[in-house]
């Protein structure tokens, strides 16, 4: 019996170490939305300096332009009680902006009753920067390709993925006649 308790204690200690070391923000709420657990990463990603007493305190760190949308998401989450995700910007105390992906899901007991909620917050700032750079690069490509006097196309094995204006004119098609355009 005492070895079972020791193993559980060791497992609990290891789990706490994993939660502290995780770059993913993790949190737990009771059925009424009161915070019961927040790891260090969640505190950092939401810009909070102390564990909030309610599930809404973190909204103060949401970028003002995102706050109403995020509040509605959160309100709808508690109404619908289904797994959902939302991307938003978090503003830290030093003014740094982070793009984050938040997810929350109901935690059920064996009878299907909600006993709380668990969720995560992931820093997606780098991914959003890469997506922005890709959109800029694609826009530059289209601008250059569409101003070219020669026909330019990108195809896969059977379809046009892109055709510039010159090629469309040369082939006598309308842009919407070519797939991908």
C-alpha positions, 0 to 999 in steps of 0.5 A: 500500500505504501509503495502505491502511495509513493508511486502516486506521489512520484507521478504527481511530482513528475506531472507538476514538473511537466506542467511547470516546464510546458511552453503551452499555457494550461488552465482548469476551471470549476463548473462555474468558471472559477479558476482552479489551476493555471500553469506558469506558461498560461500566466505568461501568455495571458500577461497576468501577474497573479492567479485570477480568481475568476475565469474572466480576469485574463480578458483584461490582457486581450488586445482591445480590438479583439476583446469584444469578439473574445468575450462573445466567444467565451460567453458562447462557449459556456452556453454551448459547452462544446470544444472550441478554439479562438485566435486572438492577440494578448498584450503583456504588461511591457506592451509586447503583443502575442498572437495566441490560440486558445482552446477550452473544453468541458471536463465530464464525469462518468455520467456525462455531467460537466465537472469543470473545464480545461483549456490551453493557450499556445503562442502562435506569434511566429506562425502568424508572422510567417503567414503574414510574410507568405501573404506579402510574398504571394502579393508581390509575385502576383503583382510582378506576374500580372504586369508581365507581357509574357504568359505565366502559368503554374500548373499541377498535373492537370489544372491551372493553379495560376495564370497571369493576365497576359496568358489569359488574354493569349489563350482567349479565356476569361480569368474565371474559366481557368481553375485556380484563378 
